[in-house]
Amino acid sequence: MAVFSNFEKQVVDLLTEGSLSRGLRSRLNDEATRVDLRVSGTDYFLTVRHDDLPVERAVFDQPLLVGEADEILTGFIIFVENHELTIECHSWGGCDVPKGYRDLDVQITS
């Protein structure tokens, strides 16, 4: 079962390109296990686990990515550590990230 939405797959590819292999990035969606999904209103954190992810901590926030759906603007940061990858999707602007944001047709631009 896929752990990422279409736009989350795109975010993982764009932010970790050059650091995580193409093969690992393509396997994550089908092979990773969802560990946690926390939605706070202004952001959400999706954490997945895969044994081939690095142990060492790394933070990926470049290139600057913007997600947009229903006039809601978001930004993204990825954290990798201890075989886990966490996507942080945070609000930019006055709108909170709604609970169902992952189900929207989010367009990613850089």
Secondary structure, DSSP 8 states (H G I E B T S, - for coil): ---S-HHHHHHHHHHHBTTB-HHHHHHHHHH-EEEEEEE-SSEEEEEEE-TTS-SS-EEE--S--EEEETTEEEEEEEEEETTEEEEEEEEESS----TTGGGS--EEE-
